[in-house]
Amino acid sequence: MRCKVCLDERVQDVDAALAAGRSAHSLAVEFGLPPESMKRHARSHARRFDAPVNRPGTDPLVELTTALRTPALGGDTAAAREYRLALHAVAAQSAERPAYNVLIDPEWIALRTAILRALEPYPEARQAVADAIR
């Protein structure tokens, strides 16, 4: 039995997208091919690709969400369900990021100290800056 992706007329587009770092799952959704077939194709024919399979900085979840958007909005109920789940996962992922607290950053502490030391000859200005920083 031959690879379903290799038999597809868009195989060159699929291979180019895989070479560019797109995930097999998002390509399966975009091209309407079975996800397992796409994964097998990517795994079995990876030697044909010049570029690495995963680009640094590429978020597969965002890529999947982008690929699911058109079929989901086009009325595909299965894609719509997957799209909703992917959007939920993206929202949960962004909510997990901890808030950055500049007040405990060593660079900020050093800068604040340098500013306040430079203002020592000017007590009123030093106090105004200290109050503003708080």
Secondary structure, DSSP 8 states (H G I E B T S, - for coil): ---HHHHSTTHHHHHHHHHTT--HHHHHHHHT--HHHHHHHHHHSGGG-SS-SS-TT--HHHHHHHHHHHHHHTT-HHHHHHHHHHHHHHHHHHHTS----GGG-HHHHHHHHHHHHHTTT-HHHHHHHHHHH-
